[in-house]
Amino acid sequence: MKLATLKDGTRDGKLVVVNSSLTRCTEAAHIAPTLQAALDNWDTAAAKLATLAESLEHDAVPSMRFHEHDALSPLPRAYQWADGSAYVNHVELVRKARGAEMPPSFWTDPLMYQGGSDSFLAPREPIRMADEAWGIDMEGEVAVIVDDVPMGASVDEARAAIRLVMIVNDVSLRGLIPAELGKGFGFFQSKPSSAFSPVAVTPDALGDAWDGGKLSLPLNVDLNGKAFGRAEAGIDMTFDFPTLIAHAAKTRPLAAGAIIGSGTVSNKFDGAPGKPVADGGVGYSCIAEIRMIETIESGEPKTPFMRFGDTVRIEMLDAEGHSIFGAIEQTVEKYNRG
């Protein structure tokens, strides 16, 4: 089952069910007006939404063309957005880039930060920033939406709570990160609004690519129309989603609709940190990684962070080459408050 939230002039949009080919959709207001409302009553709503989805596939209900440009992030705002760093290769690289050692515990205990969740960007909405010098970077990730998770939940309980899967552009401002972390209090200004895919997908609709904890497909990241990353999301994921969810719920319950991110999808290459797509590797899901590789190889980074006018596209295709979640496609623009 695939679900989306369409713009309707309100903050939270309206819930629709989307067909498997992402071409048509049908309104679901008679079941739940918004995705959050569905998640708040998932045991009842899910079965009704699944029946509606089946009817949509057979053209048995009124439908309309699904346009990804009309979609908000599936949850335009959420009670919780906690982003992990499941791909420790990424953590190791970006810490090296700012001259920080990586403690051995990072391989056994997940990193996680609490991001802003009150205003997610739509998947085709521009990334508006006031200054290019902030080091604007994309981060291609996978994320899950959970049902209620009790405090102290086990990994198995966490696995059972996963309701929906999405992909993410977790925007980062690399130029602001070192000073913020230097204060010893974590990210805030350096982590502006993220954008999620046009469609959220139930795990059962992912088939064999989903094993209950990992999504084993390449994440395609294009920068200005050129292949930048093709990292395999199921490889080099040190901490799977149930582990990340259980980590987040160690000292607090998670409410239905909480979003847990994987962190930047990142692969090693023949035991080395990585290799560009153009050179036969799988590339990178963020610019910070290739800059680190360039620093290792030549003493300084060559690839600039995103500038005004640059466009990033993030998408995941199934084994037949069909888009699963739709595409996140965003252009960086100058922010003028007006």
TIBABA-481650 format. One record per residue (C-alpha): residue number from 1; residue in one letter; chain; x, y, z. Coordinates in nm, 4 decimals, padded with zeros to 6 digits, always signed. Example, Ala and Ser with C-alpha at 12.3 -4.5 7.8 and 13.67 -1.06 7.14 Angstrom:
+-----+------+-----+----------+----------+----------+
: seq : type : mol :        X :        Y :        Z :
+-----+------+-----+----------+----------+----------+
:   1 :    A :   A : +01.2300 : -00.4500 : +00.7800 :
:   2 :    S :   A : +01.3670 : -00.1060 : +00.7140 :
+-----+------+-----+----------+----------+----------+
END
This chain:
+-----+------+-----+----------+----------+----------+
: seq : type : mol :        X :        Y :        Z :
+-----+------+-----+----------+----------+----------+
:   1 :    M :   A : +00.0000 : +00.0000 : +00.0000 :
:   2 :    K :   A : +00.1201 : +00.3482 : -00.0891 :
:   3 :    L :   A : +00.0010 : +00.6652 : +00.0827 :
:   4 :    A :   A : +00.0535 : +01.0324 : +00.0064 :
:   5 :    T :   A : -00.0538 : +01.3716 : +00.1345 :
:   6 :    L :   A : -00.1775 : +01.6218 : -00.1222 :
:   7 :    K :   A : -00.1799 : +01.9978 : -00.0862 :
:   8 :    D :   A : -00.5214 : +02.1361 : +00.0028 :
:   9 :    G :   A : -00.4384 : +02.4721 : +00.1581 :
:  10 :    T :   A : -00.4062 : +02.3379 : +00.5126 :
:  11 :    R :   A : -00.0933 : +02.2590 : +00.7131 :
:  12 :    D :   A : -00.1472 : +01.8841 : +00.7125 :
:  13 :    G :   A : -00.2937 : +01.8322 : +00.3643 :
:  14 :    K :   A : -00.5292 : +01.5497 : +00.2732 :
:  15 :    L :   A : -00.4598 : +01.1783 : +00.2730 :
:  16 :    V :   A : -00.4810 : +00.9817 : -00.0507 :
:  17 :    V :   A : -00.4097 : +00.6220 : -00.1460 :
:  18 :    V :   A : -00.1790 : +00.5921 : -00.4486 :
:  19 :    N :   A : -00.1647 : +00.2990 : -00.6878 :
:  20 :    S :   A : +00.1477 : +00.0861 : -00.7208 :
:  21 :    S :   A : +00.2630 : +00.2611 : -01.0407 :
:  22 :    L :   A : +00.2261 : +00.6080 : -00.8838 :
:  23 :    T :   A : -00.0036 : +00.7200 : -01.1642 :
:  24 :    R :   A : -00.3418 : +00.7503 : -00.9921 :
:  25 :    C :   A : -00.4782 : +00.8159 : -00.6460 :
:  26 :    T :   A : -00.8055 : +00.8219 : -00.4571 :
:  27 :    E :   A : -00.9113 : +01.0297 : -00.1595 :
:  28 :    A :   A : -00.9224 : +00.8593 : +00.1791 :
:  29 :    A :   A : -01.1001 : +01.1231 : +00.3882 :
:  30 :    H :   A : -01.3835 : +00.8832 : +00.4744 :
:  31 :    I :   A : -01.1236 : +00.6670 : +00.6493 :
:  32 :    A :   A : -00.8854 : +00.9321 : +00.7835 :
:  33 :    P :   A : -00.8487 : +01.2977 : +00.6832 :
:  34 :    T :   A : -00.4709 : +01.2981 : +00.7279 :
:  35 :    L :   A : -00.1899 : +01.0467 : +00.7526 :
:  36 :    Q :   A : -00.1404 : +01.1327 : +01.1204 :
:  37 :    A :   A : -00.5065 : +01.0572 : +01.1842 :
:  38 :    A :   A : -00.4617 : +00.7188 : +01.0168 :
:  39 :    L :   A : -00.1532 : +00.6451 : +01.2264 :
:  40 :    D :   A : -00.3380 : +00.7421 : +01.5448 :
:  41 :    N :   A : -00.5925 : +00.4692 : +01.4669 :
:  42 :    W :   A : -00.3773 : +00.2344 : +01.2601 :
:  43 :    D :   A : -00.5290 : -00.0952 : +01.3728 :
:  44 :    T :   A : -00.8622 : +00.0097 : +01.2236 :
:  45 :    A :   A : -00.7530 : +00.2457 : +00.9482 :
:  46 :    A :   A : -00.4871 : +00.0229 : +00.7908 :
:  47 :    A :   A : -00.7302 : -00.2508 : +00.6921 :
:  48 :    K :   A : -00.9722 : +00.0007 : +00.5390 :
:  49 :    L :   A : -00.6926 : +00.1783 : +00.3534 :
:  50 :    A :   A : -00.5645 : -00.1547 : +00.2212 :
:  51 :    T :   A : -00.9107 : -00.2384 : +00.0890 :
:  52 :    L :   A : -00.9270 : +00.1028 : -00.0773 :
:  53 :    A :   A : -00.5835 : +00.0442 : -00.2294 :
:  54 :    E :   A : -00.6963 : -00.2879 : -00.3747 :
:  55 :    S :   A : -01.0047 : -00.1222 : -00.5226 :
:  56 :    L :   A : -00.7870 : +00.1503 : -00.6732 :
:  57 :    E :   A : -00.5646 : -00.1070 : -00.8436 :
:  58 :    H :   A : -00.8760 : -00.2552 : -01.0090 :
:  59 :    D :   A : -01.0242 : +00.0853 : -01.1064 :
:  60 :    A :   A : -01.3191 : +00.0101 : -00.8793 :
:  61 :    V :   A : -01.3246 : +00.3496 : -00.7065 :
:  62 :    P :   A : -01.3206 : +00.7092 : -00.8330 :
:  63 :    S :   A : -00.9641 : +00.8228 : -00.8910 :
:  64 :    M :   A : -00.7584 : +01.1076 : -01.0272 :
:  65 :    R :   A : -00.4151 : +01.1515 : -01.1772 :
:  66 :    F :   A : -00.1396 : +01.1495 : -00.9149 :
:  67 :    H :   A : +00.1046 : +01.4347 : -00.9635 :
:  68 :    E :   A : +00.4125 : +01.4238 : -00.7418 :
:  69 :    H :   A : +00.4404 : +01.8035 : -00.7627 :
:  70 :    D :   A : +00.1084 : +01.8253 : -00.5754 :
:  71 :    A :   A : +00.2358 : +01.6191 : -00.2833 :
:  72 :    L :   A : +00.3570 : +01.7408 : +00.0514 :
:  73 :    S :   A : +00.5880 : +01.5225 : +00.2551 :
:  74 :    P :   A : +00.3678 : +01.2291 : +00.3699 :
:  75 :    L :   A : +00.3707 : +01.3824 : +00.7172 :
:  76 :    P :   A : +00.4024 : +01.7592 : +00.6558 :
:  77 :    R :   A : +00.4846 : +01.7891 : +01.0252 :
:  78 :    A :   A : +00.5393 : +01.5196 : +01.2833 :
:  79 :    Y :   A : +00.5538 : +01.4736 : +01.6572 :
:  80 :    Q :   A : +00.9079 : +01.3394 : +01.6308 :
:  81 :    W :   A : +01.1946 : +01.3284 : +01.3791 :
:  82 :    A :   A : +01.4972 : +01.1441 : +01.5143 :
:  83 :    D :   A : +01.7775 : +01.0744 : +01.2707 :
:  84 :    G :   A : +02.0365 : +00.8085 : +01.3336 :
:  85 :    S :   A : +02.3739 : +00.7347 : +01.1779 :
:  86 :    A :   A : +02.3308 : +00.3727 : +01.0817 :
:  87 :    Y :   A : +02.6064 : +00.3829 : +00.8185 :
:  88 :    V :   A : +02.9140 : +00.4228 : +01.0343 :
:  89 :    N :   A : +03.1342 : +00.4628 : +00.7263 :
:  90 :    H :   A : +02.9644 : +00.8023 : +00.6766 :
:  91 :    V :   A : +03.0204 : +00.9018 : +01.0390 :
:  92 :    E :   A : +03.3874 : +00.8107 : +01.0160 :
:  93 :    L :   A : +03.4379 : +01.0149 : +00.6993 :
:  94 :    V :   A : +03.2645 : +01.3328 : +00.8099 :
:  95 :    R :   A : +03.4388 : +01.3274 : +01.1472 :
:  96 :    K :   A : +03.7724 : +01.2971 : +00.9703 :
:  97 :    A :   A : +03.6722 : +01.5924 : +00.7538 :
:  98 :    R :   A : +03.6479 : +01.8145 : +01.0605 :
:  99 :    G :   A : +03.9501 : +01.6633 : +01.2339 :
: 100 :    A :   A : +03.7587 : +01.4663 : +01.4953 :
: 101 :    E :   A : +03.8528 : +01.1176 : +01.6092 :
: 102 :    M :   A : +03.5824 : +00.8507 : +01.6101 :
: 103 :    P :   A : +03.5399 : +00.6678 : +01.9412 :
: 104 :    P :   A : +03.5199 : +00.2856 : +01.9137 :
: 105 :    S :   A : +03.1744 : +00.2965 : +02.0784 :
: 106 :    F :   A : +03.0294 : +00.4440 : +01.7589 :
: 107 :    W :   A : +03.0420 : +00.0922 : +01.6105 :
: 108 :    T :   A : +02.8288 : -00.0512 : +01.8907 :
: 109 :    D :   A : +02.6045 : +00.2353 : +02.0074 :
: 110 :    P :   A : +02.4086 : +00.4378 : +01.7478 :
: 111 :    L :   A : +02.4404 : +00.8110 : +01.7101 :
: 112 :    M :   A : +02.1109 : +00.9978 : +01.6905 :
: 113 :    Y :   A : +01.9975 : +01.3579 : +01.6864 :
: 114 :    Q :   A : +01.6512 : +01.5079 : +01.7306 :
: 115 :    G :   A : +01.5671 : +01.7158 : +01.4245 :
: 116 :    G :   A : +01.3061 : +01.9823 : +01.3719 :
: 117 :    S :   A : +00.9751 : +01.8220 : +01.2772 :
: 118 :    D :   A : +00.7331 : +02.1151 : +01.2742 :
: 119 :    S :   A : +00.7892 : +02.2118 : +00.9091 :
: 120 :    F :   A : +00.9074 : +01.9511 : +00.6608 :
: 121 :    L :   A : +00.9643 : +02.0594 : +00.3018 :
: 122 :    A :   A : +00.7512 : +01.9190 : +00.0227 :
: 123 :    P :   A : +00.9454 : +01.6768 : -00.2010 :
: 124 :    R :   A : +00.9565 : +01.9276 : -00.4898 :
: 125 :    E :   A : +00.9904 : +02.2400 : -00.2755 :
: 126 :    P :   A : +01.3059 : +02.4532 : -00.3156 :
: 127 :    I :   A : +01.5762 : +02.4528 : -00.0491 :
: 128 :    R :   A : +01.5850 : +02.8227 : +00.0383 :
: 129 :    M :   A : +01.8929 : +02.9423 : +00.2242 :
: 130 :    A :   A : +02.0241 : +03.2910 : +00.2945 :
: 131 :    D :   A : +02.3933 : +03.2176 : +00.2390 :
: 132 :    E :   A : +02.5852 : +02.9698 : +00.0212 :
: 133 :    A :   A : +02.8729 : +02.9972 : +00.2689 :
: 134 :    W :   A : +02.6726 : +02.7867 : +00.5138 :
: 135 :    G :   A : +02.7829 : +02.4782 : +00.3165 :
: 136 :    I :   A : +02.4510 : +02.3504 : +00.1812 :
: 137 :    D :   A : +02.4543 : +01.9718 : +00.1459 :
: 138 :    M :   A : +02.2013 : +01.7009 : +00.0662 :
: 139 :    E :   A : +02.1851 : +01.3738 : +00.2562 :
: 140 :    G :   A : +02.0042 : +01.0830 : +00.0918 :
: 141 :    E :   A : +01.8498 : +00.8545 : +00.3519 :
: 142 :    V :   A : +01.5797 : +00.5988 : +00.4245 :
: 143 :    A :   A : +01.3295 : +00.6540 : +00.7053 :
: 144 :    V :   A : +01.0460 : +00.4698 : +00.8768 :
: 145 :    I :   A : +00.7285 : +00.5898 : +01.0461 :
: 146 :    V :   A : +00.6342 : +00.3977 : +01.3596 :
: 147 :    D :   A : +00.3238 : +00.3248 : +01.5618 :
: 148 :    D :   A : +00.3301 : +00.3803 : +01.9387 :
: 149 :    V :   A : +00.6517 : +00.2400 : +02.0842 :
: 150 :    P :   A : +00.6739 : +00.1930 : +02.4631 :
: 151 :    M :   A : +00.9726 : +00.3203 : +02.6559 :
: 152 :    G :   A : +01.2320 : +00.0460 : +02.6888 :
: 153 :    A :   A : +01.0973 : -00.1432 : +02.3881 :
: 154 :    S :   A : +01.2938 : -00.4453 : +02.2720 :
: 155 :    V :   A : +01.4328 : -00.4723 : +01.9209 :
: 156 :    D :   A : +01.1539 : -00.7158 : +01.8323 :
: 157 :    E :   A : +00.8892 : -00.4764 : +01.9656 :
: 158 :    A :   A : +01.0506 : -00.1973 : +01.7667 :
: 159 :    R :   A : +01.0428 : -00.4078 : +01.4491 :
: 160 :    A :   A : +00.6726 : -00.4774 : +01.4967 :
: 161 :    A :   A : +00.6003 : -00.1036 : +01.5286 :
: 162 :    I :   A : +00.7256 : -00.0079 : +01.1791 :
: 163 :    R :   A : +00.4282 : +00.1063 : +00.9727 :
: 164 :    L :   A : +00.5632 : +00.2948 : +00.6704 :
: 165 :    V :   A : +00.8903 : +00.3462 : +00.4828 :
: 166 :    M :   A : +01.0067 : +00.6620 : +00.2985 :
: 167 :    I :   A : +01.3209 : +00.8183 : +00.1564 :
: 168 :    V :   A : +01.4603 : +01.1499 : +00.2771 :
: 169 :    N :   A : +01.6720 : +01.4488 : +00.1870 :
: 170 :    D :   A : +01.8103 : +01.5485 : +00.5259 :
: 171 :    V :   A : +01.9508 : +01.8921 : +00.4396 :
: 172 :    S :   A : +02.2687 : +01.9850 : +00.6264 :
: 173 :    L :   A : +02.4609 : +02.3095 : +00.6554 :
: 174 :    R :   A : +02.8167 : +02.1831 : +00.6836 :
: 175 :    G :   A : +02.9680 : +02.5241 : +00.7443 :
: 176 :    L :   A : +02.7652 : +02.5671 : +01.0625 :
: 177 :    I :   A : +02.8110 : +02.2190 : +01.2087 :
: 178 :    P :   A : +03.1612 : +02.2478 : +01.3625 :
: 179 :    A :   A : +03.0817 : +02.5578 : +01.5697 :
: 180 :    E :   A : +02.7518 : +02.4128 : +01.6897 :
: 181 :    L :   A : +02.9026 : +02.0809 : +01.7908 :
: 182 :    G :   A : +03.1907 : +02.2680 : +01.9501 :
: 183 :    K :   A : +02.9448 : +02.4089 : +02.2016 :
: 184 :    G :   A : +02.8787 : +02.0527 : +02.3175 :
: 185 :    F :   A : +02.5021 : +02.0754 : +02.2747 :
: 186 :    G :   A : +02.4332 : +01.9267 : +01.9306 :
: 187 :    F :   A : +02.2770 : +02.0293 : +01.5990 :
: 188 :    F :   A : +02.0181 : +02.3004 : +01.5590 :
: 189 :    Q :   A : +02.0849 : +02.5788 : +01.3067 :
: 190 :    S :   A : +02.2930 : +02.3401 : +01.0950 :
: 191 :    K :   A : +01.9947 : +02.1078 : +01.0437 :
: 192 :    P :   A : +01.7146 : +02.2961 : +00.8643 :
: 193 :    S :   A : +01.3905 : +02.1418 : +00.7357 :
: 194 :    S :   A : +01.4162 : +01.8008 : +00.5689 :
: 195 :    A :   A : +01.2084 : +01.6740 : +00.2748 :
: 196 :    F :   A : +01.0528 : +01.3288 : +00.2430 :
: 197 :    S :   A : +00.9430 : +01.1335 : -00.0632 :
: 198 :    P :   A : +00.6038 : +01.2003 : -00.2218 :
: 199 :    V :   A : +00.4836 : +00.8561 : -00.1131 :
: 200 :    A :   A : +00.5147 : +00.6461 : +00.2024 :
: 201 :    V :   A : +00.4979 : +00.2687 : +00.1515 :
: 202 :    T :   A : +00.3929 : -00.0122 : +00.3816 :
: 203 :    P :   A : +00.6713 : -00.2679 : +00.4356 :
: 204 :    D :   A : +00.4730 : -00.5510 : +00.2736 :
: 205 :    A :   A : +00.4632 : -00.3556 : -00.0544 :
: 206 :    L :   A : +00.8453 : -00.3617 : -00.0702 :
: 207 :    G :   A : +00.8593 : -00.7371 : -00.1228 :
: 208 :    D :   A : +01.1902 : -00.9161 : -00.0772 :
: 209 :    A :   A : +01.3784 : -00.5842 : -00.0678 :
: 210 :    W :   A : +01.2566 : -00.5379 : +00.2908 :
: 211 :    D :   A : +01.3725 : -00.7874 : +00.5523 :
: 212 :    G :   A : +01.2042 : -00.6295 : +00.8523 :
: 213 :    G :   A : +01.4960 : -00.4047 : +00.9347 :
: 214 :    K :   A : +01.6760 : -00.2989 : +00.6174 :
: 215 :    L :   A : +01.5780 : -00.1936 : +00.2663 :
: 216 :    S :   A : +01.8151 : -00.3593 : +00.0192 :
: 217 :    L :   A : +01.8016 : -00.1411 : -00.2909 :
: 218 :    P :   A : +02.0277 : +00.1331 : -00.4308 :
: 219 :    L :   A : +01.9441 : +00.4919 : -00.3401 :
: 220 :    N :   A : +01.9855 : +00.7079 : -00.6499 :
: 221 :    V :   A : +02.1177 : +01.0574 : -00.5859 :
: 222 :    D :   A : +02.1672 : +01.2890 : -00.8844 :
: 223 :    L :   A : +02.3255 : +01.6327 : -00.8649 :
: 224 :    N :   A : +02.2474 : +01.8702 : -01.1528 :
: 225 :    G :   A : +02.1334 : +01.5805 : -01.3699 :
: 226 :    K :   A : +02.4422 : +01.3645 : -01.3192 :
: 227 :    A :   A : +02.4706 : +01.0439 : -01.1175 :
: 228 :    F :   A : +02.6255 : +01.1305 : -00.7821 :
: 229 :    G :   A : +02.5300 : +00.8356 : -00.5631 :
: 230 :    R :   A : +02.4091 : +00.4803 : -00.6132 :
: 231 :    A :   A : +02.4830 : +00.3451 : -00.2647 :
: 232 :    E :   A : +02.3089 : +00.0214 : -00.1687 :
: 233 :    A :   A : +02.0892 : +00.0887 : +00.1361 :
: 234 :    G :   A : +02.1117 : -00.2696 : +00.2606 :
: 235 :    I :   A : +02.4935 : -00.2803 : +00.2651 :
: 236 :    D :   A : +02.7198 : -00.1359 : +00.5363 :
: 237 :    M :   A : +02.4179 : -00.0522 : +00.7551 :
: 238 :    T :   A : +02.5709 : -00.1145 : +01.0960 :
: 239 :    F :   A : +02.2448 : -00.0530 : +01.2838 :
: 240 :    D :   A : +01.9129 : -00.1627 : +01.1320 :
: 241 :    F :   A : +01.5847 : +00.0216 : +01.1890 :
: 242 :    P :   A : +01.4605 : -00.1906 : +01.4824 :
: 243 :    T :   A : +01.7905 : -00.1190 : +01.6589 :
: 244 :    L :   A : +01.7588 : +00.2549 : +01.5900 :
: 245 :    I :   A : +01.3977 : +00.2600 : +01.7102 :
: 246 :    A :   A : +01.4817 : +00.0724 : +02.0300 :
: 247 :    H :   A : +01.7692 : +00.3158 : +02.0860 :
: 248 :    A :   A : +01.5336 : +00.6139 : +02.0480 :
: 249 :    A :   A : +01.2827 : +00.4585 : +02.2883 :
: 250 :    K :   A : +01.5323 : +00.3726 : +02.5616 :
: 251 :    T :   A : +01.4274 : +00.6596 : +02.7893 :
: 252 :    R :   A : +01.0977 : +00.7773 : +02.6378 :
: 253 :    P :   A : +00.7972 : +00.6363 : +02.4541 :
: 254 :    L :   A : +00.7577 : +00.7199 : +02.0858 :
: 255 :    A :   A : +00.4154 : +00.8350 : +01.9703 :
: 256 :    A :   A : +00.2439 : +00.7058 : +01.6576 :
: 257 :    G :   A : +00.3757 : +00.9089 : +01.3656 :
: 258 :    A :   A : +00.7305 : +00.9419 : +01.4968 :
: 259 :    I :   A : +00.9871 : +00.9252 : +01.2152 :
: 260 :    I :   A : +01.3230 : +00.7509 : +01.2528 :
: 261 :    G :   A : +01.5920 : +00.8121 : +00.9888 :
: 262 :    S :   A : +01.8808 : +00.5913 : +00.8855 :
: 263 :    G :   A : +02.1342 : +00.8668 : +00.8392 :
: 264 :    T :   A : +02.3204 : +00.9099 : +00.5108 :
: 265 :    V :   A : +02.3346 : +00.5889 : +00.3076 :
: 266 :    S :   A : +02.7042 : +00.5145 : +00.2646 :
: 267 :    N :   A : +02.9069 : +00.2237 : +00.1234 :
: 268 :    K :   A : +03.2719 : +00.1384 : +00.1323 :
: 269 :    F :   A : +03.4417 : +00.0332 : -00.1933 :
: 270 :    D :   A : +03.6848 : -00.2603 : -00.1904 :
: 271 :    G :   A : +03.7606 : -00.1821 : +00.1716 :
: 272 :    A :   A : +03.8306 : +00.1838 : +00.0957 :
: 273 :    P :   A : +03.6066 : +00.4767 : +00.1982 :
: 274 :    G :   A : +03.4309 : +00.5088 : -00.1383 :
: 275 :    K :   A : +03.4618 : +00.5830 : -00.5091 :
: 276 :    P :   A : +03.2714 : +00.8172 : -00.7463 :
: 277 :    V :   A : +03.0088 : +00.6738 : -00.9810 :
: 278 :    A :   A : +03.2048 : +00.8064 : -01.2802 :
: 279 :    D :   A : +03.5036 : +00.5983 : -01.1686 :
: 280 :    G :   A : +03.3097 : +00.2749 : -01.1305 :
: 281 :    G :   A : +03.2049 : +00.3112 : -00.7685 :
: 282 :    V :   A : +02.8635 : +00.3644 : -00.6105 :
: 283 :    G :   A : +02.9369 : +00.7257 : -00.5283 :
: 284 :    Y :   A : +02.8002 : +00.9165 : -00.2324 :
: 285 :    S :   A : +02.4695 : +01.0273 : -00.0835 :
: 286 :    C :   A : +02.6092 : +01.3609 : +00.0331 :
: 287 :    I :   A : +02.8781 : +01.6037 : -00.0804 :
: 288 :    A :   A : +03.0679 : +01.5926 : +00.2496 :
: 289 :    E :   A : +03.1848 : +01.2377 : +00.1765 :
: 290 :    I :   A : +03.3372 : +01.3070 : -00.1641 :
: 291 :    R :   A : +03.5081 : +01.6153 : -00.0197 :
: 292 :    M :   A : +03.6682 : +01.3937 : +00.2436 :
: 293 :    I :   A : +03.7881 : +01.1470 : -00.0204 :
: 294 :    E :   A : +03.9346 : +01.4365 : -00.2188 :
: 295 :    T :   A : +04.1101 : +01.5620 : +00.0928 :
: 296 :    I :   A : +04.2594 : +01.2177 : +00.1552 :
: 297 :    E :   A : +04.3782 : +01.1883 : -00.2044 :
: 298 :    S :   A : +04.4968 : +01.5416 : -00.2807 :
: 299 :    G :   A : +04.5136 : +01.7274 : +00.0468 :
: 300 :    E :   A : +04.2081 : +01.9478 : -00.0125 :
: 301 :    P :   A : +03.8443 : +01.9179 : -00.1232 :
: 302 :    K :   A : +03.7529 : +02.0060 : -00.4813 :
: 303 :    T :   A : +03.3779 : +01.9508 : -00.5007 :
: 304 :    P :   A : +03.1834 : +02.2553 : -00.3762 :
: 305 :    F :   A : +02.8780 : +02.2312 : -00.1600 :
: 306 :    M :   A : +02.5474 : +02.3159 : -00.3264 :
: 307 :    R :   A : +02.5059 : +02.6623 : -00.4689 :
: 308 :    F :   A : +02.2033 : +02.8642 : -00.5696 :
: 309 :    G :   A : +02.0579 : +02.7033 : -00.8818 :
: 310 :    D :   A : +02.1868 : +02.3523 : -00.8077 :
: 311 :    T :   A : +01.9312 : +02.0693 : -00.8131 :
: 312 :    V :   A : +01.9364 : +01.7389 : -00.6266 :
: 313 :    R :   A : +01.7146 : +01.4412 : -00.7125 :
: 314 :    I :   A : +01.6774 : +01.1421 : -00.4798 :
: 315 :    E :   A : +01.4847 : +00.8316 : -00.5827 :
: 316 :    M :   A : +01.4749 : +00.4568 : -00.5302 :
: 317 :    L :   A : +01.3761 : +00.2100 : -00.8030 :
: 318 :    D :   A : +01.2540 : -00.1451 : -00.7683 :
: 319 :    A :   A : +01.4099 : -00.4440 : -00.9471 :
: 320 :    E :   A : +01.2075 : -00.3631 : -01.2610 :
: 321 :    G :   A : +01.3231 : -00.0016 : -01.2649 :
: 322 :    H :   A : +00.9982 : +00.1510 : -01.1375 :
: 323 :    S :   A : +01.0008 : +00.4347 : -00.8837 :
: 324 :    I :   A : +00.8885 : +00.3106 : -00.5423 :
: 325 :    F :   A : +00.8427 : +00.6306 : -00.3439 :
: 326 :    G :   A : +00.8427 : +00.8931 : -00.6176 :
: 327 :    A :   A : +01.1258 : +01.1431 : -00.6398 :
: 328 :    I :   A : +01.2537 : +01.4159 : -00.4138 :
: 329 :    E :   A : +01.3742 : +01.6894 : -00.6490 :
: 330 :    Q :   A : +01.4821 : +02.0209 : -00.5021 :
: 331 :    T :   A : +01.6631 : +02.3287 : -00.6281 :
: 332 :    V :   A : +01.8653 : +02.5531 : -00.3987 :
: 333 :    E :   A : +01.7374 : +02.9094 : -00.4016 :
: 334 :    K :   A : +01.8308 : +03.2338 : -00.2313 :
: 335 :    Y :   A : +01.6109 : +03.2993 : +00.0702 :
: 336 :    N :   A : +01.4672 : +03.6476 : +00.0885 :
: 337 :    R :   A : +01.2275 : +03.7056 : +00.3735 :
: 338 :    G :   A : +01.0599 : +03.9924 : +00.1851 :
+-----+------+-----+----------+----------+----------+
END
